[in-house]
Amino acid sequence: MNNLKERTINGIIWSFFESFSSRGIQLVVGVILARILTPNDFGIIGLTTIFISLSKSFTDSGLTSALIRKKTCTNNDYSTVFIFNLVIGVFLYILLIFGADYISVYFKEPQLKIILIVIGLGIVIHAFGNVQQTLLEKEMKFKKWTKISFLATLFSGVIAIIMALTGAGIWSLVFLFLVNSSLQTLLLWISSKWKPTWLFDKLSFKELFGFGRNLLFSSLIGSIYNNSFRFIIGKAFSIEQLGFFDRANRFQVLISENFASIINRVSYPSLSQIEDKMRLKNALKKLVKNTMFITFLAMFGLAAVAKPFILVLIGEKWLPSVKLLQLLVFAGVLYPLHIINLNLLKVFGRSDLFLKLEFIKKGIAIPMLIVAVSISIKAMIGSMIILSILEIFINGYWTSKLINYTVKEQLLDILPSFLLAAVMGGIVYFAGIYIGNNNLLTLISQVAIGVLFVIAHGEFFKLETYFNLRNILLKKLKINA
């Protein structure tokens, strides 16, 4: 038990470090590139993201989750998944090559054809390293993945900046993605002892796909829905508007999807090893409390400092992104909680429910989206916020059924963190109004006020979640000192 707890804490810390060291570099690189390039350049890359994300849903195929969940995997299991993902990756890339011209004409962007063909190579590259990454996650070797991700992000970022400064334009964004994917895959192959045997085992595939197919379809539905916003904005509004949306969205997912990714990567293999339902519920409660404490504070803080944050980092030309970012924060703030609830379905092997929930949620979301898009981009984000709130009850219903952790309990568990973050966000926002016109001074002051408020509040009121996280951090710092 203690060993699992220690491995989980280490996994979360290393995943946190990996995500935020790599994302920190991505943020710096993105800031530099945003100052050099145009919103239209980022809008075009936003369109390519639609097709890359959909393709990755196929190459991940749900089989990687099946590998993590399966207690004992054979070499045949890993090799079968590797070959399947690679074949699917190549097939999808060929489809993209043939469809690139039609996509370019549809969006009336001549550059889009060649960019799709080049950036689409990342689909095949990703498929080559997918199983090696899954192995690291299954074995909870997040320290090794941290180093790989950090090096790939740093090197690709440097190359992209050099290309942008020498006039490469949008191609600096294309090669940022390709070099990063290539280096990650290369380093995964070098560091992994496992190598495929090029054997496709039909029985192994049948077993893994029996669980993974529902996750595949769920992932596809989710990916289509999430990317539909880019598709609609790029077609119904303009590529430049898509650039503003995409830049704002990247800032909010830096927190929401990052936390969700960390929790998904670490909690799924660790929770899969707990068989007692009471222990599972207690572990999930701690996970919910700690995750949402950090998420609420970070997201509400980001909304409060959005204007000076955007202006200081990427400049006046990106000012339309400010309001979009503030709205997107509220659309994404509950995302980690949704991931925690959905992970429980995978732990219990209920990938069938996973798929059914996707159909239910998207069945509600699509009519809302159709109405909202006829109004404005902000109305569209509003529909995302409403859906996010509804998903708490839809996802949480089955958590209640499986381990008796009700939606009401979850809401009560996260309420103190929500109230603290809301008050902190309000204080930080209004402080920014009165500080002055110097954006850098305003941003620094707002961040300092927010941090000091949380520390003072946590220490004075002896908040359990605050002390849990503080003690874990201090313990790890002492060990590594």
C-alpha positions as CSV (number, residue, x, y, z in Angstrom):
1,M,0.0,0.0,0.0
2,N,2.7,2.5,1.1
3,N,4.8,1.6,-2.0
4,L,1.8,2.3,-4.3
5,K,1.1,5.6,-2.5
6,E,4.8,6.6,-2.7
7,R,4.9,5.7,-6.4
8,T,1.7,7.6,-7.1
9,I,3.0,10.7,-5.3
10,N,6.4,10.5,-7.1
11,G,4.5,10.0,-10.4
12,I,2.3,13.0,-9.8
13,I,5.3,15.2,-8.9
14,W,7.4,14.1,-11.8
15,S,4.4,14.4,-14.2
16,F,3.8,17.8,-12.8
17,F,7.4,18.8,-13.3
18,E,7.4,17.3,-16.8
19,S,4.2,19.0,-17.8
20,F,5.1,22.4,-16.5
21,S,8.8,22.4,-17.4
22,S,7.9,21.4,-21.0
23,R,4.8,23.6,-21.1
24,G,6.9,26.4,-19.6
25,I,9.2,26.1,-22.5
26,Q,6.3,25.9,-24.9
27,L,4.9,29.0,-23.3
28,V,8.1,31.0,-23.8
29,V,8.5,29.7,-27.4
30,G,4.8,30.4,-28.1
31,V,5.2,34.0,-26.7
32,I,8.3,34.7,-28.9
33,L,6.6,33.2,-32.0
34,A,3.3,35.1,-31.3
35,R,5.3,38.3,-31.3
36,I,6.9,37.5,-34.7
37,L,4.1,35.7,-36.5
38,T,0.5,36.8,-37.2
39,P,-2.9,35.6,-35.8
40,N,-3.6,34.3,-39.3
41,D,-0.5,32.0,-39.1
42,F,-1.8,30.5,-35.8
43,G,-5.2,30.2,-37.3
44,I,-4.0,28.1,-40.1
45,I,-2.1,25.8,-37.7
46,G,-5.3,25.7,-35.6
47,L,-7.0,24.2,-38.7
48,T,-4.3,21.5,-39.0
49,T,-4.8,20.6,-35.4
50,I,-8.3,19.4,-36.2
51,F,-7.0,16.6,-38.4
52,I,-3.9,15.8,-36.3
53,S,-6.0,15.4,-33.2
54,L,-8.5,13.1,-34.9
55,S,-5.7,11.0,-36.3
56,K,-4.1,10.7,-32.9
57,S,-7.4,9.4,-31.5
58,F,-7.1,6.5,-34.0
59,T,-3.5,5.7,-33.4
60,D,-4.0,5.7,-29.7
61,S,-7.0,3.5,-30.5
62,G,-7.9,2.8,-26.9
63,L,-5.5,-0.2,-27.0
64,T,-2.9,1.7,-25.0
65,S,-5.4,2.1,-22.1
66,A,-6.1,-1.6,-22.4
67,L,-2.4,-2.3,-22.0
68,I,-2.2,-0.2,-18.9
69,R,-5.3,-1.8,-17.4
70,K,-4.2,-5.4,-18.1
71,K,-2.3,-6.7,-15.1
72,T,0.3,-8.8,-17.0
73,C,1.1,-7.9,-20.6
74,T,3.1,-10.2,-22.9
75,N,5.5,-9.1,-25.6
76,N,2.8,-10.2,-28.1
77,D,0.4,-7.7,-26.6
78,Y,2.8,-4.8,-27.0
79,S,3.9,-5.8,-30.5
80,T,0.3,-6.3,-31.7
81,V,-0.7,-2.8,-30.5
82,F,2.5,-1.3,-32.0
83,I,1.8,-2.9,-35.5
84,F,-1.9,-1.9,-35.4
85,N,-1.1,1.7,-34.5
86,L,1.5,2.0,-37.1
87,V,-0.7,0.6,-39.9
88,I,-3.5,2.9,-38.9
89,G,-1.1,5.9,-38.7
90,V,0.2,5.2,-42.3
91,F,-3.4,4.7,-43.6
92,L,-4.6,8.0,-42.1
93,Y,-1.6,9.9,-43.4
94,I,-2.4,8.6,-46.9
95,L,-6.0,9.7,-46.5
96,L,-4.8,13.1,-45.4
97,I,-2.6,13.5,-48.5
98,F,-5.5,12.7,-50.8
99,G,-7.8,15.0,-48.9
100,A,-5.5,17.9,-48.4
101,D,-6.5,19.7,-51.6
102,Y,-10.2,19.5,-50.8
103,I,-9.6,20.8,-47.3
104,S,-7.6,23.7,-48.6
105,V,-10.3,24.6,-51.1
106,Y,-13.0,24.4,-48.5
107,F,-11.3,26.8,-46.2
108,K,-10.1,29.0,-49.1
109,E,-6.5,28.8,-47.8
110,P,-4.0,27.7,-50.6
111,Q,-1.1,27.2,-48.1
112,L,-3.2,24.7,-46.1
113,K,-2.6,21.8,-48.7
114,I,1.2,21.6,-48.5
115,I,1.2,22.4,-44.7
116,L,-1.2,19.5,-44.1
117,I,0.9,17.1,-46.1
118,V,4.1,18.0,-44.3
119,I,2.7,18.3,-40.7
120,G,0.7,15.1,-41.2
121,L,4.0,13.1,-41.0
122,G,3.6,13.6,-37.3
123,I,0.7,11.1,-37.3
124,V,3.1,8.3,-38.4
125,I,5.9,9.5,-36.1
126,H,3.5,9.5,-33.1
127,A,2.5,5.9,-33.9
128,F,6.1,4.8,-33.8
129,G,6.6,5.9,-30.2
130,N,3.1,5.3,-28.8
131,V,3.7,1.9,-27.2
132,Q,7.1,2.9,-25.7
133,Q,5.4,5.8,-24.0
134,T,2.6,3.6,-22.7
135,L,5.2,1.3,-21.2
136,L,6.7,4.2,-19.2
137,E,3.2,5.1,-18.0
138,K,2.3,1.5,-17.1
139,E,5.5,1.1,-15.1
140,M,5.1,4.7,-13.7
141,K,8.5,5.7,-14.8
142,F,7.6,9.4,-15.2
143,K,11.1,10.7,-14.4
144,K,12.4,9.2,-17.6
145,W,9.5,10.6,-19.6
146,T,10.1,14.0,-18.0
147,K,13.6,14.1,-19.4
148,I,12.5,13.0,-22.8
149,S,9.7,15.5,-23.1
150,F,11.9,18.4,-21.7
151,L,14.7,17.8,-24.2
152,A,12.4,17.4,-27.2
153,T,10.4,20.6,-26.2
154,L,13.6,22.6,-25.7
155,F,15.3,21.6,-28.9
156,S,12.3,22.0,-31.1
157,G,11.5,25.4,-29.6
158,V,15.0,26.7,-30.3
159,I,14.7,25.5,-33.9
160,A,11.3,27.1,-34.4
161,I,12.5,30.5,-33.0
162,I,15.5,30.5,-35.3
163,M,13.3,29.7,-38.3
164,A,10.9,32.5,-37.3
165,L,13.6,35.0,-36.9
166,T,15.1,34.1,-40.3
167,G,11.7,34.7,-42.1
168,A,10.3,31.1,-42.2
169,G,6.9,32.4,-41.1
170,I,4.3,29.7,-40.6
171,W,6.8,27.0,-41.3
172,S,8.4,27.6,-38.0
173,L,5.2,26.4,-36.3
174,V,5.0,23.4,-38.6
175,F,8.6,22.3,-37.7
176,L,8.0,23.1,-34.0
177,F,5.5,20.2,-34.0
178,L,7.4,17.9,-36.3
179,V,10.8,18.2,-34.6
180,N,9.2,17.8,-31.2
181,S,7.3,14.6,-32.2
182,S,10.4,13.2,-33.9
183,L,12.7,13.8,-31.0
184,Q,10.3,12.3,-28.5
185,T,9.9,9.2,-30.6
186,L,13.7,8.8,-31.1
187,L,14.5,9.3,-27.4
188,L,11.7,6.8,-26.5
189,W,13.2,4.2,-28.8
190,I,16.7,4.8,-27.5
191,S,15.7,4.7,-23.8
192,S,13.3,1.7,-24.0
193,K,14.5,-1.8,-23.6
194,W,11.4,-3.1,-25.3
195,K,11.5,-3.4,-29.1
196,P,8.6,-4.8,-31.3
197,T,8.9,-8.3,-32.7
198,W,6.7,-7.5,-35.8
199,L,4.3,-10.2,-34.7
200,F,0.6,-9.5,-34.9
201,D,-1.3,-11.8,-32.5
202,K,-5.0,-12.0,-33.4
203,L,-6.1,-13.3,-30.0
204,S,-4.2,-10.6,-28.2
205,F,-5.8,-8.0,-30.5
206,K,-9.2,-9.4,-29.9
207,E,-8.8,-9.2,-26.1
208,L,-7.3,-5.7,-26.0
209,F,-9.7,-4.3,-28.6
210,G,-12.7,-5.7,-26.7
211,F,-11.9,-3.2,-24.0
212,G,-10.3,-0.5,-26.1
213,R,-12.8,-0.1,-28.9
214,N,-15.3,1.8,-26.7
215,L,-12.5,4.1,-25.6
216,L,-11.5,4.6,-29.2
217,F,-15.0,5.6,-30.3
218,S,-15.3,7.8,-27.1
219,S,-12.0,9.5,-28.0
220,L,-13.1,10.1,-31.6
221,I,-16.4,11.6,-30.5
222,G,-14.7,13.8,-28.0
223,S,-12.0,14.8,-30.5
224,I,-14.6,15.6,-33.2
225,Y,-16.6,17.7,-30.8
226,N,-13.6,19.6,-29.3
227,N,-12.1,20.4,-32.7
228,S,-15.5,21.4,-34.1
229,F,-15.0,24.8,-32.5
230,R,-11.9,25.4,-34.6
231,F,-13.7,24.1,-37.7
232,I,-16.7,26.4,-37.1
233,I,-14.7,29.5,-36.3
234,G,-12.3,28.9,-39.3
235,K,-15.3,28.6,-41.7
236,A,-18.1,30.7,-40.2
237,F,-16.0,33.6,-38.9
238,S,-12.4,34.0,-40.1
239,I,-8.9,32.4,-39.9
240,E,-7.7,35.4,-37.9
241,Q,-10.6,34.9,-35.4
242,L,-9.5,31.3,-35.1
243,G,-6.0,32.5,-34.4
244,F,-7.3,34.7,-31.5
245,F,-9.4,31.8,-30.2
246,D,-6.6,29.2,-30.5
247,R,-4.0,31.4,-28.7
248,A,-6.5,32.0,-25.8
249,N,-7.4,28.3,-25.7
250,R,-3.7,27.3,-25.6
251,F,-3.2,29.4,-22.5
252,Q,-6.2,27.9,-20.6
253,V,-5.3,24.3,-21.6
254,L,-1.8,25.0,-20.3
255,I,-3.5,24.5,-16.9
256,S,-6.7,22.6,-17.3
257,E,-5.6,19.9,-19.8
258,N,-2.2,19.8,-18.2
259,F,-3.6,18.9,-14.8
260,A,-6.0,16.5,-16.4
261,S,-3.1,14.8,-18.3
262,I,-1.1,14.5,-15.1
263,I,-4.0,13.0,-13.2
264,N,-4.9,10.7,-16.1
265,R,-1.4,9.5,-16.6
266,V,-0.7,8.7,-13.0
267,S,-4.1,7.9,-11.4
268,Y,-5.2,5.4,-13.9
269,P,-2.4,2.9,-13.5
270,S,-2.3,3.5,-9.7
271,L,-6.1,3.2,-9.1
272,S,-6.2,0.1,-11.3
273,Q,-4.1,-1.7,-8.7
274,I,-6.6,-1.0,-5.8
275,E,-9.3,-3.7,-5.5
276,D,-11.0,-2.6,-2.3
277,K,-13.9,-0.2,-3.0
278,M,-13.5,1.8,0.2
279,R,-9.8,2.3,-0.4
280,L,-10.6,3.3,-3.9
281,K,-13.2,5.8,-2.7
282,N,-10.8,7.3,-0.2
283,A,-8.0,7.6,-2.8
284,L,-10.4,9.2,-5.3
285,K,-11.6,11.7,-2.7
286,K,-8.0,12.8,-2.0
287,L,-7.4,13.1,-5.7
288,V,-10.5,15.2,-6.3
289,K,-9.7,17.6,-3.4
290,N,-6.0,18.1,-4.2
291,T,-6.5,18.4,-7.9
292,M,-9.3,20.8,-7.8
293,F,-7.6,23.0,-5.1
294,I,-4.7,23.6,-7.5
295,T,-6.9,23.8,-10.6
296,F,-9.4,26.4,-9.2
297,L,-6.6,28.6,-7.9
298,A,-4.6,28.5,-11.1
299,M,-7.6,29.0,-13.5
300,F,-9.3,31.7,-11.6
301,G,-6.0,33.4,-11.2
302,L,-5.4,33.2,-14.9
303,A,-8.8,34.8,-15.6
304,A,-8.1,37.6,-13.2
305,V,-4.7,38.5,-14.8
306,A,-5.8,37.8,-18.4
307,K,-5.4,41.3,-19.8
308,P,-1.9,42.2,-18.5
309,F,-0.9,38.6,-19.1
310,I,-1.8,38.7,-22.8
311,L,-0.5,42.3,-23.3
312,V,2.9,41.6,-21.6
313,L,3.5,38.2,-23.2
314,I,2.3,38.6,-26.8
315,G,1.4,42.2,-27.3
316,E,-1.4,44.5,-28.3
317,K,-2.2,42.7,-31.6
318,W,-3.6,39.8,-29.5
319,L,-5.9,42.0,-27.4
320,P,-9.1,40.3,-28.8
321,S,-7.9,37.1,-27.1
322,V,-8.3,38.5,-23.6
323,K,-12.1,38.1,-23.3
324,L,-12.0,34.8,-25.0
325,L,-9.4,33.6,-22.5
326,Q,-11.5,34.7,-19.5
327,L,-14.5,32.8,-20.8
328,L,-12.5,29.7,-21.8
329,V,-11.2,29.5,-18.2
330,F,-14.7,28.8,-17.0
331,A,-15.2,26.3,-19.8
332,G,-12.1,24.3,-18.8
333,V,-11.9,24.7,-15.1
334,L,-13.9,21.5,-14.3
335,Y,-12.1,19.4,-17.0
336,P,-9.7,17.6,-14.5
337,L,-12.7,16.6,-12.4
338,H,-14.4,15.0,-15.4
339,I,-11.2,13.1,-16.2
340,I,-11.0,11.7,-12.6
341,N,-14.6,10.5,-12.8
342,L,-14.2,8.9,-16.3
343,N,-11.0,7.2,-15.2
344,L,-13.0,5.3,-12.6
345,L,-15.0,3.7,-15.5
346,K,-11.8,2.5,-17.1
347,V,-10.6,1.1,-13.7
348,F,-13.7,-1.0,-13.5
349,G,-13.4,-2.0,-17.1
350,R,-16.7,-0.2,-18.1
351,S,-15.5,1.2,-21.4
352,D,-19.1,0.5,-22.6
353,L,-20.4,3.2,-20.2
354,F,-17.5,5.5,-21.2
355,L,-18.9,5.4,-24.8
356,K,-22.5,5.7,-23.8
357,L,-21.7,8.8,-21.7
358,E,-20.0,10.4,-24.7
359,F,-23.1,9.9,-26.8
360,I,-25.3,11.4,-24.1
361,K,-23.1,14.4,-23.5
362,K,-22.6,15.2,-27.2
363,G,-26.3,14.7,-27.9
364,I,-26.9,17.5,-25.5
365,A,-24.0,19.6,-26.7
366,I,-24.6,19.6,-30.4
367,P,-28.0,21.4,-30.4
368,M,-26.5,24.0,-28.0
369,L,-23.5,24.5,-30.3
370,I,-25.8,25.0,-33.4
371,V,-27.8,27.7,-31.6
372,A,-24.7,29.4,-30.1
373,V,-22.7,29.6,-33.3
374,S,-25.4,31.6,-35.0
375,I,-24.9,34.3,-32.4
376,S,-21.1,34.7,-31.7
377,I,-17.9,33.1,-30.7
378,K,-18.5,34.2,-27.1
379,A,-21.9,32.5,-27.1
380,M,-20.3,29.3,-28.4
381,I,-17.9,29.4,-25.4
382,G,-20.9,30.0,-23.2
383,S,-22.4,26.7,-24.5
384,M,-19.1,25.0,-23.5
385,I,-19.4,26.3,-20.0
386,I,-23.0,25.1,-19.6
387,L,-22.1,21.6,-20.9
388,S,-19.1,21.5,-18.5
389,I,-21.5,22.0,-15.6
390,L,-23.9,19.4,-16.8
391,E,-21.1,16.9,-17.2
392,I,-20.5,16.9,-13.5
393,F,-23.8,15.3,-12.9
394,I,-23.6,12.9,-15.9
395,N,-20.1,11.6,-15.2
396,G,-20.5,11.7,-11.4
397,Y,-23.7,9.6,-11.5
398,W,-21.7,6.5,-12.3
399,T,-19.0,7.2,-9.7
400,S,-21.8,7.2,-7.2
401,K,-23.0,3.9,-8.5
402,L,-19.6,2.2,-8.6
403,I,-18.0,3.3,-5.3
404,N,-20.8,5.3,-3.6
405,Y,-19.0,8.7,-4.1
406,T,-21.9,10.9,-4.9
407,V,-22.0,14.1,-6.9
408,K,-23.1,15.9,-3.8
409,E,-20.1,14.6,-1.9
410,Q,-17.8,15.7,-4.7
411,L,-19.3,19.2,-4.8
412,L,-18.9,19.5,-1.1
413,D,-15.3,18.3,-1.2
414,I,-14.4,20.9,-3.8
415,L,-16.6,23.8,-2.5
416,P,-13.9,25.2,0.0
417,S,-11.3,25.3,-2.9
418,F,-13.9,27.0,-5.2
419,L,-14.8,29.7,-2.7
420,L,-11.1,30.4,-1.8
421,A,-10.2,30.6,-5.5
422,A,-13.2,32.8,-6.3
423,V,-12.4,35.3,-3.6
424,M,-8.7,35.3,-4.5
425,G,-9.6,35.8,-8.2
426,G,-11.9,38.7,-7.3
427,I,-9.3,40.4,-5.2
428,V,-6.6,40.0,-7.8
429,Y,-8.8,41.2,-10.6
430,F,-9.9,44.4,-8.8
431,A,-6.3,45.0,-7.6
432,G,-5.2,45.1,-11.2
433,I,-7.7,47.8,-12.0
434,Y,-6.3,50.1,-9.3
435,I,-2.6,49.4,-9.7
436,G,-2.1,51.5,-12.9
437,N,-1.3,51.4,-16.6
438,N,2.0,49.6,-16.5
439,N,1.0,46.1,-17.6
440,L,4.2,44.4,-16.4
441,L,3.9,46.0,-12.9
442,T,0.2,45.1,-12.8
443,L,0.9,41.5,-13.7
444,I,3.7,41.0,-11.2
445,S,1.6,42.7,-8.4
446,Q,-1.5,40.7,-9.2
447,V,0.4,37.4,-9.0
448,A,2.1,38.4,-5.8
449,I,-1.2,39.4,-4.2
450,G,-2.8,36.1,-5.2
451,V,0.0,33.9,-3.9
452,L,0.3,35.8,-0.6
453,F,-3.5,35.7,-0.1
454,V,-3.6,31.9,-0.6
455,I,-0.6,31.2,1.7
456,A,-2.0,33.5,4.4
457,H,-5.5,32.0,4.1
458,G,-4.2,28.4,4.1
459,E,-1.9,29.0,7.1
460,F,-4.4,31.0,9.2
461,F,-7.4,28.7,8.6
462,K,-5.4,25.5,8.6
463,L,-6.8,24.2,5.3
464,E,-6.4,20.5,5.0
465,T,-5.8,20.4,1.3
466,Y,-3.3,23.3,1.5
467,F,-1.3,21.5,4.2
468,N,-1.4,18.2,2.4
469,L,0.1,19.7,-0.7
470,R,2.5,21.9,1.2
471,N,3.8,19.0,3.2
472,I,4.2,16.7,0.2
473,L,6.2,19.5,-1.6
474,L,8.4,20.2,1.4
475,K,9.1,16.5,1.9
476,K,10.2,16.1,-1.7
477,L,12.4,19.2,-1.5
478,K,14.1,17.9,1.6
479,I,14.7,14.5,0.0
480,N,16.2,16.1,-3.2
481,A,18.2,18.7,-1.3
